[in-house]
Amino acid sequence: MAEGNKPYKKIRAGQVSATIWKNESEKDGKKFDVFSIQFTKSYGVEENGQTVWKDTNSLQANDLAKAILVLQKAQEELFLTKEV
């Protein structure tokens, strides 16, 4: 993702999220949108008495239901409301 590029939409369930990115592409002189999904889980670590938030794509078993939910919602957003 390009620096300064803002997500099209972010879907979150607790610390698990799916971020939809929209980029423009061109083929044979025709411009079209390309959507991609970035899946992450946020977690906090203590550094110098402060909580610092970091991202990972590693899940624990209790994260699976949230992961399924945010990915299904991302799919709904793209398939039901956009032409992809």
Secondary structure as GFF3:
##gff-version 3
##sequence-region A 1 84
A	DSSP	beta_strand	9	13	.	.	.	ID=ss1
A	DSSP	beta_strand	16	27	.	.	.	ID=ss2
A	DSSP	beta_strand	30	47	.	.	.	ID=ss3
A	DSSP	beta_strand	50	56	.	.	.	ID=ss4
A	DSSP	three_ten_helix	61	63	.	.	.	ID=ss5
A	DSSP	alpha_helix	64	81	.	.	.	ID=ss6
###
